Amino acid sequence: MNLGAAINSNDAKEIESVAHKIKGASGQFNAHSMSEIAARMEEEAKAGKNKNQASEKFNALKNIFQEIKIALNKEIR
């Protein structure tokens, strides 16, 4: 299951799992803001926080991901 589907189904365990993976992967690439948001999402899922908070963080992650893609594309060309 992907993060969006986990949020839509309010699956806290899956949100926690996917957020943990994103936290680790983004940390490997020094994408600190992405890693920090994913870490907060992971902790909030553990604590049973509501779906709206996860959705807000998911949107932030998508925005950061787009910024990273743009920056990488500029470097690759």
N, C-alpha and C positions, 0 to 999 in steps of 0.2 A: 504494500500500500504506500502511496506517496503522501507527503505532508498535507497537501490540500484535501485529499480524501479523508485523511485521519481527522483533520479539523472539522470537515463537514459532518462526519459521523460522530464527532465528539469522543473519539477514542484516545483517552489520555495516555494509555500505555504506548500506543503507536506514535503519538505526538512526541512523547518523551524519547522513544527510541530513535526516531528520524532526526529530531532536534539534536540528539547526542552525536549522531553521525555527521550532521552538518557542522556542528561545533568542532569536531575533530578535523574534518577535511578542510574547513576554512582556516583553522589554526595552522595547518600545514603550509598554507599559502600566504600566511601573514595577513589574512583578511580579518583583522581584529574586530572591526565593528560587526561583521557578520557572525563571527565566533561568539561575541558577547551577547548578541541578540538571541542566538540559538541556545546559549547557556541559560539565559533568563527563561526562554520558552521551555526548556527541559525542566528547570526547577519549578516553574509554574504548573506544568503538567503533573509533576510528582505531587505537588500540593493540591491538585484538583481545582485549579483556577478555571474560570469560565472560558467558553469558546471565543468570546469577543476579544479577550486579551491575546489569545493564540492567533486569531485572524489578523489583528493589528500587527503583530510581530511577523507573521507570514508575509504580509504586504511589504513590510520594511525589508525583509530578507530578499524578496523578489526585486525590489528597487536596487538594493546593493549589488545583487547578482548582475543586473543589467549594466550598472556602472563598471563592474569588473570586466564584463564581456567587452564593453566598448574600449576600455583601457588596454586590454589584451590584444584586441584586434588592431589597435593603432600600433602596438609594439611589433606585432607579427608582420605587418605589411612592409 
